[in-house]
Amino acid sequence: MKENRIALTDVNLHYSATAFRDRSLKTVLAGLVRLRGDRGQQCDIHALKDITIEIGPGERVGLLGHNGAGKSTLLKTIAGLYPISAGNRVVTGSIRSIFEIGLGFEPDATGRENILYRGLLLGMKPDFMLAIEDEIVSFADLGDFIDYPVKTYSTGMLVRLAFGVSTAVAGDILLLDEIIGAGDASFMIKARARIHKLVEQSEILVLASHDLNTLAGICQRGVILDHGRLAFDGPISDAIVRYNEISGVT
């Protein structure tokens, strides 16, 4: 039986600069009248730099860092969503990731149909999604709206449905990019309880968050990223102190 683990060795990741270019009409027109000699050359963005980290069974790891430090990028690299430019990535175990929960919805399809679509996107079998459909519908608490096109949903309704599907099944490795922060008070209570249940069922947790209290309450190990580099790796209490020092918080 294989042991669940995450192992990144000297991992580097580059974004193509073209993905960040402004595609507005104004920019295109400005480019047409700009002299060739004035055109600046855009370089690829070096998002992760020589990251080496290993996470084993039973570990709860908090990712800290300023906006743009590379936390979300690291999570998506672990999940296999971003191809690395150099280094080695070895991940053993089933992954359940919760970020960008609105991804994969068809606006003209009903909530019920989107449960199936999103489940397939997450790698689930159709029969399995049909078997857990009632539980997801109950959790989302959409009433008759479950059979309406999701383009008629409010933001809160869409969040409840997306969260319900994304958290319906636990994985060996749980990757969280901030704990859900949208919805009314009653939904927040259900959402946090569901997250904690997933955490308990998962062998490995990696949580990126700016909420230091949450990190201190859930995680034992803290990893600080700074401009794509690993700046600290140690006990979560020490990581929080170090992060506050880097951020200028006394």
C-alpha positions as CSV (number, residue, x, y, z in Angstrom):
1,M,0.0,0.0,0.0
2,K,1.4,3.4,-1.0
3,E,1.9,6.1,1.6
4,N,0.1,9.3,0.8
5,R,2.6,12.2,0.4
6,I,3.6,15.3,-1.4
7,A,7.2,15.7,-2.6
8,L,8.4,18.7,-4.6
9,T,12.1,18.9,-5.4
10,D,13.7,22.1,-6.9
11,V,10.3,22.9,-8.6
12,N,10.2,26.0,-10.8
13,L,7.2,27.3,-12.6
14,H,6.9,30.0,-15.2
15,Y,3.8,31.8,-16.5
16,S,3.8,32.9,-20.1
17,A,3.8,36.7,-20.2
18,T,1.1,36.6,-22.9
19,A,-1.4,35.4,-20.4
20,F,-1.1,38.7,-18.5
21,R,-1.2,41.1,-21.4
22,D,-4.0,43.6,-21.5
23,R,-6.2,42.6,-24.4
24,S,-8.4,45.7,-24.4
25,L,-9.2,47.5,-27.7
26,K,-7.5,50.6,-26.3
27,T,-4.3,48.7,-25.8
28,V,-4.4,47.1,-29.3
29,L,-4.9,50.5,-30.9
30,A,-2.1,52.0,-28.9
31,G,0.2,49.1,-30.0
32,L,-0.6,49.9,-33.7
33,V,0.6,53.5,-33.4
34,R,3.6,52.8,-31.2
35,L,7.0,52.9,-32.9
36,R,8.6,49.5,-33.2
37,G,11.7,50.7,-31.3
38,D,9.5,51.6,-28.3
39,R,8.0,48.2,-27.8
40,G,9.1,46.7,-24.5
41,Q,9.9,43.1,-24.3
42,Q,7.8,41.1,-21.8
43,C,9.5,38.3,-19.9
44,D,7.8,35.2,-18.6
45,I,6.9,35.4,-14.9
46,H,8.9,33.2,-12.6
47,A,6.1,32.2,-10.2
48,L,7.7,29.4,-8.2
49,K,11.5,29.4,-7.6
50,D,13.4,26.2,-6.5
51,I,10.7,25.0,-4.2
52,T,11.6,21.8,-2.3
53,I,9.1,20.5,0.3
54,E,7.9,17.2,1.5
55,I,4.6,16.6,3.3
56,G,3.6,13.3,4.8
57,P,0.6,11.5,6.3
58,G,-1.0,13.3,9.3
59,E,0.4,16.7,8.5
60,R,-1.6,19.9,8.5
61,V,0.3,22.6,6.8
62,G,-0.5,26.3,6.6
63,L,0.7,28.4,3.7
64,L,1.4,32.0,4.6
65,G,2.5,34.9,2.4
66,H,1.5,38.3,1.0
67,N,-0.8,38.5,-2.0
68,G,1.1,37.3,-5.0
69,A,3.6,35.4,-2.9
70,G,2.8,32.1,-4.7
71,K,0.4,30.4,-2.3
72,S,-2.4,29.7,-4.8
73,T,0.1,28.8,-7.5
74,L,1.8,26.3,-5.2
75,L,-1.6,24.7,-4.3
76,K,-2.5,24.4,-8.0
77,T,1.0,23.0,-8.8
78,I,0.5,20.3,-6.1
79,A,-2.9,19.5,-7.6
80,G,-1.3,19.1,-11.0
81,L,-3.2,21.9,-12.6
82,Y,-0.1,23.8,-13.5
83,P,2.8,22.0,-15.3
84,I,6.1,22.7,-13.7
85,S,9.0,24.2,-15.8
86,A,11.7,22.3,-13.9
87,G,12.2,20.0,-10.9
88,N,10.2,17.0,-9.8
89,R,6.6,16.7,-8.5
90,V,5.5,13.4,-6.8
91,V,2.1,13.3,-5.3
92,T,0.7,10.0,-4.0
93,G,-3.0,9.8,-2.9
94,S,-6.3,11.1,-4.1
95,I,-6.5,14.9,-4.1
96,R,-9.5,17.0,-3.2
97,S,-9.0,20.7,-3.9
98,I,-11.3,23.6,-3.1
99,F,-10.4,26.8,-4.9
100,E,-12.2,28.7,-7.7
101,I,-15.4,26.9,-6.7
102,G,-17.4,28.6,-9.4
103,L,-15.4,26.9,-12.1
104,G,-17.3,24.5,-14.4
105,F,-20.9,25.7,-14.3
106,E,-23.1,25.9,-17.5
107,P,-25.3,29.0,-17.1
108,D,-28.1,27.6,-19.2
109,A,-28.2,24.3,-17.4
110,T,-30.2,23.7,-14.2
111,G,-28.6,23.4,-10.8
112,R,-29.3,19.6,-10.9
113,E,-27.7,19.2,-14.3
114,N,-24.7,21.2,-13.1
115,I,-24.2,18.9,-10.1
116,L,-23.5,16.2,-12.7
117,Y,-21.4,18.4,-14.9
118,R,-19.2,19.6,-12.0
119,G,-18.9,16.1,-10.6
120,L,-17.5,14.9,-13.9
121,L,-15.1,17.9,-14.0
122,L,-13.9,16.7,-10.6
123,G,-13.3,13.2,-11.9
124,M,-16.4,11.5,-10.4
125,K,-18.5,8.8,-12.1
126,P,-22.0,9.7,-13.3
127,D,-23.6,7.0,-11.2
128,F,-21.8,8.2,-8.1
129,M,-22.9,11.8,-8.6
130,L,-26.5,10.6,-9.1
131,A,-26.3,8.7,-5.8
132,I,-25.2,11.8,-3.8
133,E,-27.3,14.3,-5.7
134,D,-30.0,14.5,-3.0
135,E,-27.5,15.1,-0.3
136,I,-25.9,18.0,-2.3
137,V,-29.4,19.5,-3.0
138,S,-30.2,19.4,0.7
139,F,-27.0,21.0,1.7
140,A,-27.3,23.8,-0.9
141,D,-30.8,24.5,0.3
142,L,-32.0,25.9,-3.0
143,G,-35.5,24.6,-2.9
144,D,-37.3,24.6,-6.3
145,F,-34.4,26.7,-7.8
146,I,-32.4,23.5,-8.1
147,D,-34.4,22.9,-11.3
148,Y,-33.9,26.4,-12.7
149,P,-30.9,27.5,-14.9
150,V,-28.0,28.6,-12.7
151,K,-27.9,31.9,-14.7
152,T,-31.0,32.9,-12.6
153,Y,-29.1,32.3,-9.3
154,S,-27.8,35.0,-7.0
155,T,-24.1,34.9,-6.1
156,G,-25.0,33.3,-2.7
157,M,-27.0,30.6,-4.3
158,L,-24.3,29.8,-6.8
159,V,-21.7,29.6,-4.0
160,R,-23.9,27.2,-1.9
161,L,-24.3,24.9,-4.9
162,A,-20.7,25.0,-5.9
163,F,-19.5,24.5,-2.4
164,G,-21.9,21.6,-1.9
165,V,-20.6,19.7,-4.9
166,S,-16.9,20.5,-4.3
167,T,-17.0,19.2,-0.7
168,A,-19.3,16.2,-1.2
169,V,-16.4,13.8,-1.1
170,A,-13.2,13.8,0.9
171,G,-9.7,12.9,-0.5
172,D,-6.5,11.6,0.9
173,I,-5.0,15.1,0.3
174,L,-7.1,18.2,0.9
175,L,-5.9,21.5,-0.6
176,L,-7.7,24.6,0.5
177,D,-7.3,28.2,-0.8
178,E,-8.9,30.2,2.0
179,I,-11.8,28.7,3.8
180,I,-15.2,29.7,2.3
181,G,-16.1,33.3,3.1
182,A,-19.3,33.9,1.3
183,G,-22.9,33.3,2.1
184,D,-25.2,34.1,5.0
185,A,-24.6,33.3,8.6
186,S,-26.5,30.0,8.7
187,F,-24.7,28.7,5.6
188,M,-21.3,29.8,7.0
189,I,-21.9,27.5,10.0
190,K,-22.7,24.6,7.8
191,A,-19.8,25.3,5.5
192,R,-17.2,25.5,8.3
193,A,-18.6,22.3,9.8
194,R,-18.3,20.6,6.5
195,I,-14.7,21.8,6.0
196,H,-13.7,20.6,9.4
197,K,-15.2,17.2,8.6
198,L,-13.2,17.0,5.4
199,V,-10.0,18.0,7.3
200,E,-10.6,15.1,9.8
201,Q,-11.2,12.6,7.0
202,S,-8.1,13.7,5.0
203,E,-4.6,12.4,5.7
204,I,-2.9,15.5,4.5
205,L,-4.1,19.1,4.6
206,V,-2.5,22.1,2.9
207,L,-4.3,25.4,3.7
208,A,-3.5,28.8,2.3
209,S,-5.0,31.6,4.3
210,H,-4.5,35.1,5.6
211,D,-6.5,34.2,8.7
212,L,-3.7,33.5,11.2
213,N,-6.1,32.4,13.9
214,T,-7.6,29.7,11.6
215,L,-4.1,28.5,10.6
216,A,-3.0,28.4,14.3
217,G,-6.1,26.4,15.2
218,I,-5.9,23.8,12.4
219,C,-2.3,23.5,11.3
220,Q,0.8,22.3,13.1
221,R,3.3,23.3,10.4
222,G,3.7,26.6,8.7
223,V,5.3,27.4,5.3
224,I,6.0,31.0,4.3
225,L,6.3,31.9,0.6
226,D,7.9,35.2,-0.4
227,H,7.9,36.2,-4.1
228,G,7.7,32.5,-5.2
229,R,10.5,31.3,-2.8
230,L,10.2,29.2,0.3
231,A,11.1,31.6,3.1
232,F,10.3,29.5,6.2
233,D,9.3,26.0,7.0
234,G,8.6,25.1,10.7
235,P,6.1,25.0,13.5
236,I,3.0,27.1,12.8
237,S,3.5,29.3,15.9
238,D,7.1,30.2,14.7
239,A,5.8,30.7,11.1
240,I,3.2,33.2,12.3
241,V,5.8,35.1,14.3
242,R,8.1,35.2,11.3
243,Y,5.3,36.2,8.9
244,N,4.4,39.1,11.2
245,E,8.0,40.2,11.2
246,I,8.2,40.1,7.5
247,S,4.9,42.0,7.2
248,G,6.0,44.6,9.8
249,V,3.3,43.6,12.3
250,T,4.4,44.0,15.9
